[in-house]
Amino acid sequence: MDFFDDDAPVQTPPADVSTARQRRRPDRRRTRIQRIVILAAVLFVVVFALAWWARSCQHNSKVASYSTYFDNVTTAISDSNDLGKQLNVVITNPTSLLRAQLVAKLNDLTAKQKEIAVRAARLQPPSTLDAEQAVFADGMKVRAEGFQLFQTTLLGALSNKKVGAGKLAATGGYFTGPDAYYMSQVYTQSRDTLSQQGVTGVEVPSSTYYLTSGMFDTTKLTAMLSSIGGSAKLSGIHGVGLSGVTVQPGSIALSQGHTANIPATADLSFDVKVQNTGNVTEKSVPVTALLKLPNGTVLTQASTISTIAPNQYQTVSITGFSIPADALSKISTLTVKAGPVQGERSLGNNSGQYKILLQLQ
């Protein structure tokens, strides 16, 4: 039976058949119209429901994209903050670690922040947050550079270089800057975007740890460097010792308390043998020779040993002495000094004094 077909004919009295038929025709028309209206209403409801469902799905998808993005941002910020907390522990109490452990710790922190920077750069935000994502990714990259720079600077302090607290404090901008830019260029703008997009239930994380930690305070860094300098297990035992002096030409070994006859030649030189008496490789070790002539004149020459490994020896030749004629056949005094190196505390074996008699051959 068709939707628009009439119901079975109603039995009417056979009084006037033509009149009954005329009555039924308007009834049929009205019923058909009513059914069309009902069908149209049903179709409208279906179309409206489908449109509402599609719009709801689209909104949910949009909310999910913002939620996923900011979940990843939150994780990256949290991970970076955790590295900062670990660095703060190192700055506060560096002597809790051995030298090798401290070096390994700095390497680990730097490597992990670099990984966070790579992860941040790969995030895919909703298109409305492209500018904010660029600021965030750049900030994580800058902080990675900060970890690397701080590591290099602090390792310099461990390697006997003169590193002041101001130089370490100067690296602080690489850590605090990303937080400052994030809060001023990402945080508020992202919240506004969520509001404009009608997205609710999604939190934009803040990023303020490095701004408030105070770990790059100059006083704090000065205390850290002082602790490192006073700890043999961190800065190592530094020291060099003079092991011997030999005159060339002739390979004449000098001995304290004895006078050596030395040929006064144009190529006169003194080979100075130096030992690293500590447990840390020493670099740029100064060696100085002072020749005091009989008339009181002091001739000075110096040289540098580029590097000496722990417990090893290096020899440097010192030349350039111009001996005047009035110093010949008279006793002169040669004083040779090795070091000191940065951090050296015992200087008793750094120098020697020798009597020499310069003579023409």
C-alpha positions as CSV (number, residue, x, y, z in Angstrom):
1,M,0.0,0.0,0.0
2,D,1.5,3.4,-0.9
3,F,2.0,6.1,1.7
4,F,-0.3,8.4,-0.1
5,D,-3.1,5.9,-0.8
6,D,-6.4,6.4,1.0
7,D,-7.6,4.0,3.6
8,A,-10.2,1.5,2.7
9,P,-13.4,3.1,1.7
10,V,-15.8,3.9,4.4
11,Q,-19.2,2.3,4.1
12,T,-21.8,5.0,3.9
13,P,-25.5,4.8,3.5
14,P,-26.4,4.4,-0.1
15,A,-28.6,7.5,0.1
16,D,-26.7,9.5,-2.4
17,V,-23.5,8.0,-3.9
18,S,-22.4,11.0,-5.8
19,T,-22.7,13.3,-2.8
20,A,-20.5,10.9,-0.7
21,R,-17.9,10.8,-3.4
22,Q,-17.7,14.6,-3.5
23,R,-17.2,14.6,0.3
24,R,-14.4,12.1,0.1
25,R,-12.3,14.0,-2.5
26,P,-11.6,17.0,-0.2
27,D,-10.8,14.6,2.7
28,R,-8.3,12.8,0.5
29,R,-6.6,16.0,-0.5
30,R,-6.3,17.2,3.1
31,T,-4.9,13.8,4.3
32,R,-2.3,13.9,1.6
33,I,-1.2,17.4,2.5
34,Q,-1.0,16.5,6.1
35,R,1.2,13.5,5.3
36,I,3.5,15.7,3.1
37,V,3.8,18.2,6.0
38,I,4.7,15.4,8.4
39,L,7.3,13.9,6.0
40,A,8.8,17.4,5.5
41,A,9.0,17.9,9.2
42,V,10.7,14.5,9.6
43,L,13.2,15.3,6.9
44,F,13.9,18.6,8.5
45,V,14.6,17.0,11.9
46,V,16.8,14.4,10.2
47,V,18.8,17.1,8.3
48,F,19.1,19.3,11.4
49,A,20.3,16.3,13.5
50,L,22.9,15.4,10.8
51,A,24.1,19.0,10.6
52,W,24.2,19.3,14.4
53,W,26.1,16.0,14.6
54,A,28.6,17.0,11.9
55,R,29.1,20.4,13.6
56,S,29.6,18.6,17.0
57,C,32.1,16.2,15.5
58,Q,34.0,19.1,13.9
59,H,34.1,21.0,17.2
60,N,35.2,18.0,19.1
61,S,38.0,17.4,16.5
62,K,39.1,21.0,16.9
63,V,39.1,20.7,20.7
64,A,41.1,17.5,20.4
65,S,43.7,19.1,18.2
66,Y,44.2,22.0,20.7
67,S,44.3,19.6,23.6
68,T,46.8,17.3,22.0
69,Y,49.1,20.2,21.1
70,F,49.1,21.8,24.5
71,D,49.6,18.4,26.2
72,N,52.8,18.1,24.2
73,V,53.8,21.6,25.1
74,T,53.2,20.9,28.7
75,T,55.3,17.8,28.6
76,A,58.2,19.6,27.0
77,I,58.1,22.5,29.5
78,S,57.9,20.0,32.4
79,D,60.9,18.0,31.1
80,S,62.9,21.2,30.5
81,N,62.1,22.5,34.0
82,D,63.2,19.1,35.5
83,L,66.6,19.6,33.8
84,G,66.8,23.0,35.3
85,K,66.1,21.6,38.8
86,Q,68.9,19.1,38.3
87,L,71.2,21.9,37.2
88,N,70.2,23.9,40.3
89,V,71.3,21.0,42.5
90,V,74.7,20.9,40.8
91,I,75.1,24.7,41.3
92,T,74.0,24.5,44.9
93,N,76.2,21.6,45.9
94,P,78.8,20.7,43.2
95,T,81.0,18.8,45.7
96,S,78.4,16.1,46.1
97,L,79.8,14.7,42.8
98,L,83.1,13.4,41.8
99,R,84.8,15.2,38.9
100,A,83.9,12.5,36.4
101,Q,80.3,12.4,37.7
102,L,80.0,16.1,37.3
103,V,81.3,16.1,33.8
104,A,78.9,13.2,32.9
105,K,76.0,15.1,34.5
106,L,76.6,18.2,32.5
107,N,76.8,16.2,29.3
108,D,73.6,14.4,30.1
109,L,71.7,17.7,30.9
110,T,72.9,19.2,27.6
111,A,72.0,16.2,25.5
112,K,68.5,15.9,27.0
113,Q,67.7,19.6,26.5
114,K,68.8,19.3,22.8
115,E,66.4,16.3,22.5
116,I,63.6,18.5,24.0
117,A,64.4,21.2,21.5
118,V,64.1,18.7,18.6
119,R,60.8,17.4,20.0
120,A,59.4,20.9,20.3
121,A,60.4,21.8,16.8
122,R,58.4,18.8,15.4
123,L,55.1,19.8,17.1
124,Q,52.2,20.4,14.7
125,P,49.9,23.1,16.2
126,P,46.4,24.1,14.9
127,S,47.0,26.7,12.2
128,T,45.8,29.5,14.5
129,L,48.9,28.9,16.7
130,D,51.6,28.8,14.1
131,A,53.3,32.0,15.3
132,E,53.2,30.9,19.0
133,Q,54.6,27.5,18.1
134,A,57.6,29.2,16.4
135,V,58.3,31.2,19.5
136,F,58.1,28.1,21.7
137,A,60.3,26.0,19.5
138,D,62.9,28.7,19.2
139,G,62.9,29.1,23.0
140,M,63.7,25.4,23.6
141,K,66.5,25.6,21.1
142,V,68.0,28.7,22.8
143,R,67.8,26.9,26.1
144,A,69.7,24.0,24.6
145,E,72.4,26.4,23.6
146,G,72.4,27.7,27.1
147,F,73.1,24.3,28.6
148,Q,75.9,23.8,26.1
149,L,77.5,27.1,27.0
150,F,77.1,26.6,30.7
151,Q,78.7,23.2,30.4
152,T,81.7,24.5,28.4
153,T,82.2,27.4,30.8
154,L,82.0,25.2,33.9
155,L,84.3,22.6,32.4
156,G,86.8,25.4,31.9
157,A,86.7,26.1,35.6
158,L,87.3,22.4,36.2
159,S,90.2,22.5,33.8
160,N,92.1,25.2,35.7
161,K,91.0,28.1,33.6
162,K,90.1,31.5,35.2
163,V,86.4,31.5,35.1
164,G,84.5,34.2,37.1
165,A,81.0,34.0,38.4
166,G,80.0,36.8,36.0
167,K,80.9,34.7,33.0
168,L,78.7,31.9,34.2
169,A,75.9,34.3,35.2
170,A,76.0,35.7,31.6
171,T,74.7,32.3,30.4
172,G,71.6,32.7,32.4
173,G,69.8,34.7,29.7
174,Y,69.8,31.5,27.5
175,F,67.7,29.9,30.3
176,T,65.4,32.7,31.5
177,G,64.9,34.3,28.1
178,P,62.7,31.4,26.7
179,D,60.5,31.7,29.7
180,A,60.1,35.4,29.3
181,Y,59.3,35.2,25.6
182,Y,56.9,32.3,26.2
183,M,54.9,34.2,28.8
184,S,54.8,37.4,26.7
185,Q,54.4,36.0,23.2
186,V,52.7,32.6,23.7
187,Y,50.8,32.2,26.9
188,T,48.3,35.0,26.8
189,Q,47.9,34.9,23.0
190,S,47.1,31.2,23.1
191,R,44.5,31.7,25.8
192,D,42.9,34.4,23.7
193,T,42.9,32.1,20.7
194,L,41.1,29.3,22.6
195,S,38.5,31.8,23.7
196,Q,38.0,33.1,20.2
197,Q,37.7,29.5,18.8
198,G,35.1,28.6,21.5
199,V,37.4,25.9,22.9
200,T,36.9,25.1,26.5
201,G,38.5,22.6,28.9
202,V,42.0,23.0,27.4
203,E,44.7,24.4,29.6
204,V,47.6,26.5,28.3
205,P,50.7,25.7,30.5
206,S,52.7,28.6,32.0
207,S,56.5,28.5,32.0
208,T,58.2,30.5,34.7
209,Y,60.6,28.1,36.5
210,Y,63.8,29.6,35.2
211,L,62.6,33.1,35.8
212,T,62.0,32.4,39.5
213,S,64.7,29.8,40.4
214,G,67.5,32.3,41.1
215,M,70.1,29.7,40.1
216,F,72.1,32.2,38.1
217,D,72.5,34.7,41.0
218,T,76.1,35.9,41.0
219,T,76.5,35.2,44.7
220,K,75.3,31.6,44.3
221,L,77.6,31.0,41.3
222,T,80.6,32.5,43.2
223,A,79.9,30.1,46.1
224,M,79.8,27.2,43.6
225,L,83.2,28.2,42.0
226,S,84.7,28.5,45.4
227,S,83.5,25.0,46.3
228,I,84.9,23.6,43.1
229,G,88.3,25.4,43.6
230,G,88.5,24.0,47.2
231,S,87.7,20.5,46.3
232,A,90.5,18.2,45.1
233,K,88.0,15.7,43.8
234,L,86.5,18.3,41.5
235,S,89.3,20.6,40.5
236,G,92.0,17.9,41.0
237,I,95.4,18.2,42.5
238,H,97.4,20.8,40.6
239,G,101.1,21.2,40.6
240,V,104.4,21.0,38.7
241,G,107.9,20.4,39.8
242,L,111.3,21.3,38.4
243,S,113.1,18.0,37.6
244,G,116.4,19.2,36.2
245,V,118.3,21.7,34.1
246,T,120.8,20.7,31.4
247,V,123.1,23.2,29.5
248,Q,123.5,22.9,25.8
249,P,125.8,22.4,24.0
250,G,127.5,19.7,25.9
251,S,124.5,18.3,27.9
252,I,125.9,19.6,31.2
253,A,123.6,18.8,34.0
254,L,123.4,21.5,36.6
255,S,123.3,20.7,40.3
256,Q,122.4,23.0,43.2
257,G,125.3,23.7,45.5
258,H,127.9,23.1,42.8
259,T,129.4,25.5,40.3
260,A,129.4,24.2,36.7
261,N,131.9,25.3,34.0
262,I,129.8,26.4,31.0
263,P,131.1,27.3,27.6
264,A,129.9,30.8,26.6
265,T,128.8,30.1,23.1
266,A,126.3,31.9,20.8
267,D,123.9,29.0,20.9
268,L,123.9,28.7,24.7
269,S,120.6,27.2,25.9
270,F,119.1,25.6,29.0
271,D,116.9,22.5,28.7
272,V,114.4,22.6,31.6
273,K,112.7,19.3,32.5
274,V,109.3,19.7,34.3
275,Q,107.1,17.1,35.9
276,N,103.3,17.3,36.4
277,T,103.1,16.3,40.1
278,G,99.3,16.5,40.2
279,N,96.5,14.3,38.9
280,V,95.1,16.8,36.3
281,T,96.5,17.6,32.9
282,E,98.2,21.0,33.0
283,K,98.2,23.4,30.1
284,S,100.4,26.4,29.2
285,V,102.9,25.8,32.0
286,P,105.2,28.8,32.3
287,V,109.0,28.2,32.6
288,T,111.3,31.1,33.4
289,A,115.1,31.4,33.5
290,L,116.9,34.4,35.2
291,L,120.6,34.7,34.7
292,K,122.2,37.1,37.2
293,L,125.6,38.3,36.0
294,P,128.5,39.2,38.2
295,N,127.8,42.9,37.8
296,G,124.2,42.5,39.0
297,T,122.5,42.6,35.6
298,V,119.7,40.1,35.3
299,L,118.9,38.5,31.9
300,T,115.5,36.9,31.7
301,Q,114.1,34.5,29.1
302,A,110.9,32.5,29.3
303,S,109.0,29.7,27.5
304,T,105.8,27.7,27.9
305,I,105.1,24.0,27.9
306,S,101.8,23.5,26.1
307,T,100.6,20.5,28.0
308,I,101.7,17.9,30.6
309,A,99.7,14.9,31.5
310,P,99.6,13.8,35.2
311,N,102.9,12.3,36.4
312,Q,104.5,12.9,33.0
313,Y,107.6,15.0,32.1
314,Q,108.1,17.6,29.4
315,T,111.3,19.5,28.5
316,V,111.5,23.0,27.1
317,S,114.6,24.7,25.8
318,I,115.2,28.3,26.9
319,T,117.6,30.4,24.7
320,G,118.3,33.9,23.7
321,F,120.9,34.9,26.4
322,S,123.4,37.4,25.2
323,I,126.5,37.1,27.5
324,P,128.6,40.3,27.7
325,A,132.4,39.9,27.8
326,D,132.8,41.2,31.3
327,A,130.7,38.3,32.6
328,L,133.2,35.7,31.4
329,S,135.4,33.7,33.8
330,K,133.2,34.9,36.6
331,I,130.5,33.2,38.5
332,S,126.9,33.9,37.5
333,T,123.7,32.7,39.1
334,L,121.0,30.9,37.2
335,T,117.5,30.7,38.7
336,V,115.0,28.5,36.9
337,K,111.3,28.4,37.8
338,A,108.5,26.1,36.6
339,G,104.9,27.2,37.1
340,P,103.1,27.8,39.3
341,V,99.9,26.6,37.6
342,Q,96.4,27.6,38.6
343,G,95.3,25.9,41.8
344,E,98.8,24.8,42.8
345,R,99.3,25.0,46.6
346,S,102.7,23.5,47.2
347,L,105.5,25.6,45.6
348,G,108.5,24.1,47.3
349,N,109.7,22.1,44.3
350,N,109.0,24.7,41.5
351,S,112.4,26.3,41.3
352,G,116.2,25.8,41.5
353,Q,119.2,28.0,41.7
354,Y,122.6,27.1,40.1
355,K,126.1,28.6,40.1
356,I,127.7,28.7,36.7
357,L,131.1,29.9,35.4
358,L,130.9,31.1,31.8
359,Q,134.1,30.6,30.0
360,L,135.3,30.9,26.4
361,Q,136.4,27.6,24.9
